[in-house]
Amino acid sequence: MIQRYFFIPSIDVTLSEEWRLPAGQFTDDSGKTIERFQSVGKKGYYNLFINGVIQAGGLFDVSKDALYIKRTGTTILAGTPIIIESIKIKAYIV
């Protein structure tokens, strides 16, 4: 199961400290605002893309309620797409 979530900041974001971005700021593939991120459990993972570039796993954390981007001292410019890709793996026995 794959879900994608999209956010575009309207102002520059300087990562001088950890940045918490609530799930309610994101939209899904259909353009609807979400309330929570899909939980991936132990058999899944999240990818974070900033301006189309995948980010290292140690740079961010995702909870059901928010995305946390760690302090890097860099700036995410206004208008830069931020995309979370949620991948949940399920096995079905047929």
C-alpha positions as CSV (number, residue, x, y, z in Angstrom):
1,M,0.0,0.0,0.0
2,I,1.5,3.3,-1.1
3,Q,0.2,6.7,-0.1
4,R,1.7,10.1,-1.0
5,Y,1.3,13.3,0.9
6,F,2.1,16.8,-0.4
7,F,2.9,20.2,1.2
8,I,4.4,23.4,-0.3
9,P,5.5,26.0,2.2
10,S,4.5,29.6,1.6
11,I,7.5,31.0,3.4
12,D,11.2,30.1,3.7
13,V,11.8,27.5,6.5
14,T,15.2,27.7,8.2
15,L,16.1,24.4,9.9
16,S,18.0,26.0,12.8
17,E,16.0,23.7,15.0
18,E,13.9,20.6,14.5
19,W,10.8,21.5,12.4
20,R,7.4,20.0,13.2
21,L,5.0,20.0,10.3
22,P,1.5,18.8,11.3
23,A,-0.2,16.1,9.2
24,G,-3.2,18.4,8.7
25,Q,-1.0,20.7,6.5
26,F,-0.6,17.9,3.8
27,T,-2.9,16.8,1.0
28,D,-3.2,13.4,-0.5
29,D,-3.1,12.3,-4.2
30,S,-6.7,13.4,-4.7
31,G,-5.9,16.9,-3.2
32,K,-7.8,16.4,0.0
33,T,-6.4,17.6,3.3
34,I,-5.5,14.7,5.5
35,E,-5.8,14.3,9.3
36,R,-3.1,11.7,9.9
37,F,-0.3,9.9,8.1
38,Q,-0.9,6.2,7.3
39,S,0.9,4.0,9.9
40,V,3.4,1.7,8.2
41,G,4.0,-0.5,11.2
42,K,7.1,-2.7,11.4
43,K,6.9,-3.9,7.8
44,G,6.9,-0.5,6.0
45,Y,8.8,2.7,5.7
46,Y,8.5,6.4,4.7
47,N,10.5,8.3,2.1
48,L,10.8,12.1,2.2
49,F,11.4,14.1,-0.9
50,I,12.3,17.8,-0.8
51,N,12.2,19.5,-4.2
52,G,12.1,16.0,-5.8
53,V,15.2,14.8,-4.1
54,I,15.0,11.8,-1.7
55,Q,16.3,12.6,1.8
56,A,18.4,10.4,4.1
57,G,16.4,8.4,6.6
58,G,18.2,10.0,9.5
59,L,17.1,13.5,8.6
60,F,13.4,13.0,9.4
61,D,10.8,11.2,11.5
62,V,7.1,10.6,10.8
63,S,4.5,10.0,13.4
64,K,0.8,9.6,12.7
65,D,0.3,13.3,13.5
66,A,3.4,15.1,12.1
67,L,6.6,15.2,10.0
68,Y,9.7,16.1,11.9
69,I,12.7,17.4,10.0
70,K,15.9,17.5,12.0
71,R,18.0,20.6,12.5
72,T,20.5,21.0,9.6
73,G,21.1,24.7,9.4
74,T,19.8,24.8,5.8
75,T,16.7,26.6,4.4
76,I,13.8,25.1,2.6
77,L,12.7,27.9,0.2
78,A,9.0,29.0,-0.1
79,G,7.4,27.1,-3.0
80,T,9.6,24.0,-2.6
81,P,7.5,20.8,-2.7
82,I,7.8,18.5,0.3
83,I,6.5,15.0,-0.4
84,I,6.1,12.0,2.0
85,E,5.8,8.6,0.5
86,S,4.3,6.0,2.9
87,I,5.0,2.4,1.9
88,K,3.2,-0.3,3.9
89,I,4.0,-3.9,3.0
90,K,1.3,-6.6,3.5
91,A,1.6,-10.3,2.6
92,Y,-1.5,-12.1,1.5
93,I,-1.6,-15.9,1.5
94,V,-3.7,-17.3,-1.3
